[in-house]
Amino acid sequence: MKPLNDLISIQDLDRDGIDRILGKATEMEAVAKERSDDLKGKIMACLFFEASTRTRLSFESAMIRLGGGVLGFADVISSSAGGKGETLADTIRTVEKYADVIVIRHPLDGSARVASEFSSIPVINAGSGSEEHPTQALLDLYSINKFKGGIDGLRISLCGDLRYGRTVHSLGMGLSNYDVSIKLAAPDALRMKPAIIEEMIAKGIEVEEVASIEAAVQGVDVVYMTRIQKERFPDIREYEAVKGKFRIGLEDVSLMRKDAVILHPLPRVDELSAEVDSTPQAKYFEQVYSGVVTRMAILSMMLG
Ligand code: NCD
């Protein structure tokens, strides 16, 4: 299998590349349980300049299950970048001496691309500003495939903060490699960027924009809900104006197809009522596990 180099954007992969990662992730279901020493002696550095629970811990869990070692920081304050003003370039030129792969999350758009330009070792984007989160998109595609038995032919709603949410940017572009139809549901101020809609349409995807959760959940196979990205609003009053507008409650689940699934990259705040957790459609806590096997697949294809 051809090794992966950097993974900065979901657009670094074509359909064949995505399918190969999803196939490898399926193989990793067994390896994840048994554990392996395929990556023994390899080191993964996690540089998290922004908060994370699932992305960092699932990358670490993935690397440990493959027998590799992990190091890094989870808090920018404790790094020289935060504490002493070191540049991203200098941080990368240092960490590349300590590890075999760098996993980076950073609040600025373009940060992961910049890191990869300064790095002699592979770089994985674990979230760059509001721009992209390609490994989340891969685990989302893996989850959709796992829960629905395929991706082609599905109707999928992407809901919530489509403007600042990086997961939906990468997922929307990733999905456009498949034969799907997409509903985009967001408050007016948080609609998907026109460039991404144009990209999806150019790839032959049917895209419909709707303005309510009720319209988003009806008649689709997958509802992908997201959190309003409070931390990315330039003006907190803009956040106050939209917060709480888009929520899924039990009444919305009753409008859904019985065999539909609800996914969410998590963390959730108030956009997904806790009452929904016990419905058969709720798959977001199972989706979390896809992060382990998908990231095992990515690390193994990069370093194996
Ligand atoms: C997301 C992120 O960081 O973009 N979280 C994640 O990686 N699972 C979504 C979010 O923070 O809302």
Boltz pocket constraint, residues with backbone or C-beta under 6 A from the ligand:
constraints:
  - pocket:
      binder: B
      contacts: [[A, 51], [A, 54], [A, 55], [A, 126], [A, 127], [A, 133], [A, 136], [A, 166], [A, 167], [A, 226], [A, 227], [A, 265], [A, 266], [A, 267]]
      max_distance: 6.0
